[in-house]
């Protein structure tokens, strides 16, 4: 999947966030924490997402704390800005995370 990377304005980001419940724009990043049933579910979620991250060459910052994982999305290589790719990644995270039981 090769799309042109487009830096989004704050108003574009806020508009797109309406389609991603629970995600927020904070400190220049898209952020959401998922609470899953087990630590292994968190690890399996990352394992399922990794090939997609590689395909896009767009890797989320992730913080894992037991059964919680926080994703932080932005493009480091273009000045730490939120782009259309961050929303593609957020949508994929949402889709894959639905396959795992929540805490």
N, C-alpha and C positions, 0 to 999 in steps of 0.2 A: 504494500500500500504506500504509494508516494503521492503526497499532497504538498502543495506549497505551504510552507509555514507562514502563518499570519499572526502577528502580534495583535492582541485584542485590547480595545480601550476599556476603561473601567465600566462604562455604560453597557458595552457589548457583553462583558463578563457578567454583570448583574442580570442582564436579560437572559443569558444562557443558563445561569444558575437556577432560574425558575423551573427548569426542566430536570434538575438534579436535587431532589429533596435531601436535606442534611449536609450538603456541601456548602462551604462558605469561602468567601474571598477574604483572606486575612494575611497581613504582612507580605502582600504581593504574591500570594500563592493560593491555589485551590486546596482546601483541606477538608478531610472527613476521617472520623474514627469509626471503625467497625468493631463491635463486640461479638465474638463468636463463642460457640459452646465450649471449645477446647483449644489449647495451645496448638495441637496438631492440625486442627481446622485452619488456624491462621497460617501455618506453614504450607498446608496444601493449597490454600488460596494464593499465596505468593507463587507457588510452583505452577499453578494453572495460568497465572498472569504473565510469568516471565517470558514465555515465547512471544506473546503479543508485544511486550515492551521491547524485546529485541527486534522484532519485525519493523516496528516504527522507529527504532533507535531513539526511544524516548523512555527514560527510566524514572520511575517515581522514587522520591525519597520516602522511606518507610521507617516507622518506629514501632517496634513490637514490644509489648508489655503483657506477658502471660497470654491472656485470651483476647487482647485488644491489639488492633493495628491501625496506625494513623498513616494516611497517605497525604503527601504534600506534593503538589504538581506545579511545575514552572519550567521554563527552558533556561538552563544555565548558559548554554552556548550562544544565546542571543541577548545577553544582558539581563538574565533573570526576570524574564517577562512571561506572562500567561499568554498562551497561544491557542489556536484551534486544535493543535495536537493534545493539549492538556485536557480538553473536553472529550476528545476521542478516548483517551486513556480513562478518564473518569467514568464515561459511559460503559466501557469494558469492565472496569472494576465493579460497577453496579451490577452488571449482568452476571458476572461470574460469582460475585458474593452471594447472590440469591440461591446458589446451589448449596450453601452451607448453613447449618442451623445457627440461629442467633442466640446469644446468652440471655 
